[in-house]
Amino acid sequence: MKAIPVQEAVGMVLCHDITRIVPGEMKGPVFRRGHIVAAEDIDTLLDVGKATLYVYDPRDGFVHEDDAAQRIARAIAGRGIVLSEPAEGKVTLTAARSGLLRIDVSGLHRLNGIEDVTVATIHSHQMVSAGRKLGGTRVIPLVVPEELICLAEEIGRQHTPLIEVAPLKAARVGIVTTGSEVFHGRVKDGFGPVLRRRFAELGCSVDEQVFVSDQVEMTAAAIRSMQTKGYDLICVTGGMSVDPDDQTPAAIRRTGARVVSYGAPTYPGAMFMLAYLDEIPVVGLPGCVMYYRASIFDLVVPRLLAGERLTRPDIVQLGHGGFCEGCETCHYPVCGFGKR
């Protein structure tokens, strides 16, 4: 910043607000910080008692905080993101659509490792609705060197997209419900209605649900049948525990599907299974999905619908944040479950 006579400030950028006070009428800024001083402003500035101004000259190789925040935001924002105008030096990133929030956390850490650059976000890999605020960026000083912003932009390019809202596929879903008690009509199925509602909320349709007993071959045949019908996702419900008569994991293996994981470090949802039958995800859903507002379903299924092919390390990483505290009033997703 430079302190210079007001007459010499034309073309330079104000580093602070200039306030005008009219007793009994008004008190407020007549010029905002970041304003580029014009020749016609000189008399007004003198009238409010500003013979000397704190300014900076863009030709000195510095970038104003508003411009810096906008440039960083543009460098990191991917699909499904809208940017606000700068407000007090900060640009806010907002979801332009509903979908799965994905953040390259390593890139985020690199950006925040640059002195005087700050970028803050909510947690990655969660469903967000259009209009939700996702994060913001600003620099600490009023002005920063041009080369610092160029470095931030380069990191943004290397991690493109650093932050995005990925759309979910409008998937066709098939459900195989296991259990002799449901198959023989002794117990009414409770899973189907829940999954139909949950998938409808995600923009998907459950096109078929079949009921099978606990026989491995019968269950495996039902899964293969759904594969031939071209469903995008196959859900198998019931029989996921370690009881001797719970044969669903064995049936999924019998289809020839490649099992990614049986078991997940999430409570509720530990008895979850993820497998791939060729390119089709097959999920074995434990009973908790019926009863809990938030479960393993919410942590995995949206990622599958966003086109991610999950691996064993992806499931392992769910352990950090995978414990539901069982609050008397559930506030999910505004809580720590599934956040890391």
C-alpha positions as CSV (number, residue, x, y, z in Angstrom):
1,M,0.0,0.0,0.0
2,K,1.0,3.6,-0.6
3,A,-0.1,6.7,1.1
4,I,-0.2,9.5,-1.6
5,P,-1.9,12.8,-2.1
6,V,-5.4,12.4,-3.5
7,Q,-4.5,14.4,-6.6
8,E,-1.9,11.8,-7.5
9,A,-4.2,8.8,-7.0
10,V,-6.0,8.7,-10.4
11,G,-5.9,5.2,-11.8
12,M,-5.0,3.6,-8.6
13,V,-7.0,1.2,-6.4
14,L,-8.4,2.2,-3.0
15,C,-7.3,-0.1,-0.2
16,H,-10.1,0.9,2.2
17,D,-13.7,2.2,2.2
18,I,-14.1,6.0,2.2
19,T,-17.0,7.0,4.5
20,R,-19.1,10.1,4.2
21,I,-21.0,11.5,7.2
22,V,-23.8,13.9,6.9
23,P,-25.1,14.6,10.5
24,G,-28.7,13.6,10.9
25,E,-28.9,12.2,7.4
26,M,-26.4,9.5,6.5
27,K,-23.3,7.7,7.3
28,G,-21.9,5.2,4.8
29,P,-19.3,4.5,2.2
30,V,-19.0,6.9,-0.7
31,F,-16.3,4.7,-2.3
32,R,-15.7,1.1,-1.6
33,R,-12.3,-0.5,-1.2
34,G,-11.2,-1.7,-4.6
35,H,-12.6,1.3,-6.3
36,I,-10.3,2.7,-9.1
37,V,-9.9,6.4,-8.5
38,A,-11.0,8.6,-11.4
39,A,-10.3,12.3,-12.0
40,E,-14.0,13.2,-11.3
41,D,-13.6,11.6,-7.8
42,I,-11.0,14.0,-6.5
43,D,-13.4,16.8,-5.5
44,T,-15.7,14.3,-3.7
45,L,-12.7,12.9,-1.8
46,L,-11.5,16.3,-0.8
47,D,-15.0,17.2,0.4
48,V,-15.0,14.2,2.8
49,G,-11.6,15.2,4.2
50,K,-9.4,12.8,2.3
51,A,-6.3,14.7,1.2
52,T,-4.2,11.5,1.4
53,L,-5.3,8.0,0.3
54,Y,-4.0,4.5,0.8
55,V,-3.9,3.0,-2.6
56,Y,-2.0,0.4,-4.6
57,D,-1.0,0.5,-8.3
58,P,-1.9,-2.6,-10.3
59,R,1.2,-1.9,-12.4
60,D,3.3,-2.8,-9.4
61,G,2.5,-6.5,-9.9
62,F,-0.1,-6.9,-7.2
63,V,-3.6,-8.3,-7.4
64,H,-6.5,-6.9,-5.3
65,E,-8.2,-9.3,-2.9
66,D,-11.4,-9.3,-4.9
67,D,-9.7,-10.1,-8.2
68,A,-7.5,-12.7,-6.4
69,A,-10.6,-14.5,-4.9
70,Q,-12.3,-14.5,-8.3
71,R,-9.3,-15.9,-10.1
72,I,-8.8,-18.7,-7.5
73,A,-12.5,-19.6,-7.5
74,R,-12.5,-19.8,-11.3
75,A,-9.4,-22.0,-11.3
76,I,-10.9,-24.6,-8.8
77,A,-14.6,-24.7,-9.8
78,G,-15.8,-27.5,-12.0
79,R,-19.1,-28.7,-13.2
80,G,-22.3,-27.8,-11.3
81,I,-20.7,-24.8,-9.5
82,V,-21.7,-21.1,-9.5
83,L,-19.6,-18.3,-8.1
84,S,-20.8,-15.3,-6.2
85,E,-19.5,-11.8,-6.7
86,P,-16.7,-10.9,-4.2
87,A,-18.0,-9.7,-0.8
88,E,-15.5,-8.4,1.7
89,G,-12.8,-10.1,-0.4
90,K,-14.5,-13.6,-0.4
91,V,-16.0,-15.5,-3.3
92,T,-18.6,-18.2,-2.3
93,L,-19.0,-21.4,-4.3
94,T,-22.6,-22.7,-4.5
95,A,-24.2,-25.8,-6.0
96,A,-25.9,-25.0,-9.3
97,R,-27.7,-28.4,-9.3
98,S,-28.3,-31.4,-7.0
99,G,-25.7,-34.1,-7.1
100,L,-22.7,-35.7,-5.5
101,L,-20.1,-33.2,-4.2
102,R,-16.6,-34.3,-5.2
103,I,-13.5,-32.5,-3.9
104,D,-9.9,-33.3,-4.7
105,V,-8.7,-33.0,-1.1
106,S,-5.0,-33.3,-2.0
107,G,-5.4,-30.3,-4.3
108,L,-7.3,-28.4,-1.6
109,H,-4.4,-29.0,0.9
110,R,-1.9,-27.8,-1.7
111,L,-3.8,-24.6,-2.2
112,N,-4.0,-23.9,1.5
113,G,-0.3,-24.5,1.7
114,I,0.3,-21.3,-0.3
115,E,0.9,-18.5,2.2
116,D,-1.9,-16.0,2.2
117,V,-4.3,-18.2,0.1
118,T,-7.3,-19.8,1.9
119,V,-10.0,-22.1,0.5
120,A,-12.6,-23.7,2.8
121,T,-15.2,-26.3,1.8
122,I,-17.7,-28.7,3.3
123,H,-16.9,-32.4,3.2
124,S,-16.5,-34.3,0.0
125,H,-18.6,-37.2,-1.3
126,Q,-22.0,-36.1,0.0
127,M,-25.2,-35.4,-1.7
128,V,-25.9,-31.7,-2.0
129,S,-29.0,-29.8,-3.2
130,A,-29.0,-26.9,-5.7
131,G,-28.4,-23.7,-3.9
132,R,-26.3,-25.2,-1.1
133,K,-23.1,-23.2,-0.2
134,L,-20.1,-25.5,-0.7
135,G,-17.2,-23.3,0.2
136,G,-15.4,-20.1,-0.3
137,T,-12.0,-18.6,-1.1
138,R,-10.1,-15.4,-0.3
139,V,-6.6,-14.2,0.3
140,I,-5.4,-12.7,3.6
141,P,-3.9,-9.4,2.7
142,L,-5.7,-6.6,0.7
143,V,-3.3,-7.2,-2.2
144,V,-1.1,-10.1,-3.1
145,P,1.7,-10.6,-5.6
146,E,0.6,-11.7,-9.1
147,E,2.9,-14.7,-9.0
148,L,1.1,-16.1,-6.0
149,I,-2.2,-16.1,-7.8
150,C,-0.6,-17.7,-10.8
151,L,0.7,-20.5,-8.6
152,A,-2.8,-21.0,-7.2
153,E,-4.2,-21.1,-10.7
154,E,-1.6,-23.7,-11.8
155,I,-2.6,-26.0,-8.9
156,G,-6.2,-25.6,-9.9
157,R,-5.3,-26.7,-13.4
158,Q,-3.3,-29.7,-12.1
159,H,-6.3,-30.9,-10.0
160,T,-9.1,-30.1,-12.5
161,P,-11.8,-30.3,-11.3
162,L,-10.8,-29.5,-7.7
163,I,-14.4,-29.1,-6.7
164,E,-17.5,-30.2,-8.7
165,V,-21.1,-31.4,-8.3
166,A,-21.4,-34.5,-10.3
167,P,-24.9,-35.4,-11.7
168,L,-26.4,-38.8,-10.8
169,K,-27.4,-41.3,-13.4
170,A,-31.1,-41.9,-13.7
171,A,-30.5,-45.5,-13.1
172,R,-32.8,-48.5,-13.7
173,V,-32.6,-50.6,-10.5
174,G,-33.5,-54.2,-9.9
175,I,-34.1,-55.6,-6.4
176,V,-33.6,-59.2,-5.3
177,T,-35.2,-59.7,-1.9
178,T,-34.1,-62.9,0.0
179,G,-35.7,-64.7,2.9
180,S,-38.0,-67.7,3.0
181,E,-40.3,-65.9,5.4
182,V,-41.0,-63.2,2.8
183,F,-40.9,-65.6,-0.2
184,H,-43.6,-67.7,1.4
185,G,-45.7,-64.7,2.4
186,R,-45.3,-65.2,6.2
187,V,-43.8,-61.7,6.6
188,K,-44.6,-58.6,4.6
189,D,-41.6,-57.2,2.7
190,G,-40.4,-53.9,4.2
191,F,-37.4,-53.3,2.1
192,G,-39.0,-52.7,-1.3
193,P,-41.1,-49.6,-0.3
194,V,-38.1,-48.1,1.4
195,L,-35.8,-48.6,-1.6
196,R,-38.4,-47.4,-4.1
197,R,-38.7,-44.1,-2.1
198,R,-34.9,-43.7,-1.6
199,F,-34.1,-44.3,-5.3
200,A,-36.9,-42.0,-6.4
201,E,-35.3,-39.3,-4.3
202,L,-32.1,-39.9,-6.2
203,G,-33.9,-39.6,-9.6
204,C,-33.8,-43.4,-10.2
205,S,-36.5,-46.0,-10.8
206,V,-36.9,-49.5,-9.3
207,D,-38.1,-51.4,-12.4
208,E,-38.3,-54.9,-10.8
209,Q,-38.3,-56.6,-7.5
210,V,-38.3,-60.4,-7.2
211,F,-38.5,-62.5,-4.1
212,V,-36.4,-65.6,-3.5
213,S,-35.9,-68.0,-0.6
214,D,-32.5,-68.4,1.2
215,Q,-31.3,-70.9,-1.4
216,V,-28.0,-69.9,-2.9
217,E,-28.7,-71.0,-6.5
218,M,-32.2,-69.4,-6.5
219,T,-30.8,-66.1,-5.4
220,A,-27.8,-66.3,-7.8
221,A,-30.2,-67.1,-10.7
222,A,-32.3,-64.0,-9.9
223,I,-29.3,-61.8,-9.9
224,R,-28.0,-63.1,-13.2
225,S,-31.5,-62.6,-14.7
226,M,-31.4,-59.0,-13.7
227,Q,-28.0,-58.7,-15.3
228,T,-29.4,-59.9,-18.6
229,K,-32.1,-57.3,-18.4
230,G,-29.5,-54.5,-18.4
231,Y,-30.2,-52.9,-15.0
232,D,-27.7,-50.3,-14.0
233,L,-27.6,-51.4,-10.4
234,I,-28.7,-54.5,-8.6
235,C,-29.6,-54.5,-4.9
236,V,-29.9,-57.7,-2.9
237,T,-31.6,-57.3,0.4
238,G,-31.9,-59.6,3.4
239,G,-29.6,-62.5,4.6
240,M,-26.5,-60.3,4.9
241,S,-25.5,-61.3,8.5
242,V,-23.2,-64.2,9.5
243,D,-26.0,-66.5,10.7
244,P,-25.7,-69.9,9.1
245,D,-29.0,-69.5,7.1
246,D,-28.0,-66.1,5.7
247,Q,-26.7,-67.0,2.3
248,T,-26.9,-63.8,0.4
249,P,-23.1,-63.1,0.3
250,A,-22.5,-66.7,-0.9
251,A,-25.2,-66.2,-3.6
252,I,-23.6,-63.0,-4.9
253,R,-20.2,-64.8,-5.1
254,R,-21.9,-67.7,-6.9
255,T,-22.9,-65.4,-9.8
256,G,-19.2,-64.9,-10.6
257,A,-19.3,-61.3,-9.5
258,R,-16.0,-59.8,-8.4
259,V,-16.4,-59.0,-4.7
260,V,-14.8,-55.6,-3.7
261,S,-15.7,-55.9,0.0
262,Y,-17.9,-57.9,2.4
263,G,-18.1,-55.8,5.4
264,A,-17.7,-52.0,5.8
265,P,-16.4,-49.9,8.8
266,T,-19.7,-48.1,9.2
267,Y,-22.3,-48.4,11.9
268,P,-25.0,-48.8,10.7
269,G,-24.0,-50.8,7.7
270,A,-21.2,-53.2,8.7
271,M,-22.7,-56.2,6.9
272,F,-22.7,-54.4,3.5
273,M,-21.3,-56.1,0.4
274,L,-20.2,-54.5,-2.9
275,A,-19.4,-56.5,-6.0
276,Y,-19.3,-56.0,-9.7
277,L,-21.0,-58.4,-12.1
278,D,-19.1,-57.4,-15.2
279,E,-19.7,-53.6,-15.1
280,I,-22.9,-53.7,-13.1
281,P,-22.6,-52.9,-9.4
282,V,-24.3,-55.4,-7.1
283,V,-24.9,-54.2,-3.5
284,G,-25.9,-56.4,-0.6
285,L,-27.8,-54.2,1.7
286,P,-28.2,-55.1,5.4
287,G,-31.4,-54.6,7.2
288,C,-30.3,-51.3,8.8
289,V,-31.0,-49.5,5.5
290,M,-34.7,-50.0,6.2
291,Y,-34.7,-48.5,9.7
292,Y,-32.0,-45.8,9.8
293,R,-32.3,-42.4,8.2
294,A,-28.6,-42.5,7.3
295,S,-26.6,-45.7,6.7
296,I,-24.1,-47.3,4.4
297,F,-26.7,-46.7,1.6
298,D,-26.1,-42.9,1.8
299,L,-22.3,-43.2,1.7
300,V,-22.0,-45.6,-1.2
301,V,-25.0,-45.6,-3.5
302,P,-24.8,-41.9,-4.6
303,R,-21.1,-42.5,-5.6
304,L,-22.1,-45.5,-7.7
305,L,-24.8,-43.4,-9.4
306,A,-22.3,-40.7,-10.1
307,G,-20.2,-43.2,-12.1
308,E,-17.5,-43.9,-9.6
309,R,-16.1,-47.5,-9.6
310,L,-15.3,-48.0,-5.9
311,T,-12.4,-50.1,-4.6
312,R,-11.5,-51.8,-1.4
313,P,-9.5,-48.7,-0.2
314,D,-12.6,-46.5,-0.8
315,I,-14.6,-48.7,1.6
316,V,-11.8,-48.8,4.1
317,Q,-11.7,-45.0,4.2
318,L,-15.3,-44.9,5.3
319,G,-14.2,-45.8,8.8
320,H,-13.2,-42.2,9.6
321,G,-16.6,-40.7,10.1
322,G,-18.5,-44.0,9.7
323,F,-19.8,-44.1,13.3
324,C,-23.4,-42.9,13.7
325,E,-23.9,-41.4,17.2
326,G,-27.5,-42.3,17.2
327,C,-28.8,-38.9,18.2
328,E,-32.3,-38.7,19.6
329,T,-33.2,-36.4,16.8
330,C,-31.4,-37.2,13.6
331,H,-29.9,-34.2,11.8
332,Y,-28.2,-36.0,8.9
333,P,-26.7,-34.8,6.6
334,V,-25.8,-32.0,9.0
335,C,-23.7,-34.2,11.2
336,G,-20.4,-36.1,11.2
337,F,-21.7,-39.4,9.8
338,G,-19.8,-40.3,6.7
339,K,-17.7,-37.1,6.8
340,R,-13.9,-37.2,6.6
